[in-house]
């Protein structure tokens, strides 16, 4: 039976189409909502969901790039109190 995985690390990645035995799909994967049958309507839903995820990812990457540009344009200073040669020691919980 051809199925589309939702989440199962042993068989493959999410949204991957794999072929498994009929009994394994009907009795284990599908009842536990780990997979759905790879029929045309489910594949169409998958395509729509992937398009939405790509749009959301593109929007998020645009926001990340804006933040990166802001951070690159302004200098960032981190102040720390130092004594004699303390600036070369490591910090720990001791």
Buried (B, 14 or more C-beta within 10 A) or exposed (E): BEBBBBEBEEBBEEBEEBEBEEEBBBEBBBEEEBBBBBEEEEBEEBEEEEEEEEEEEEEEEEEEEEEEEEEEEEEEEEEEEEEEEEEEEEEEEE
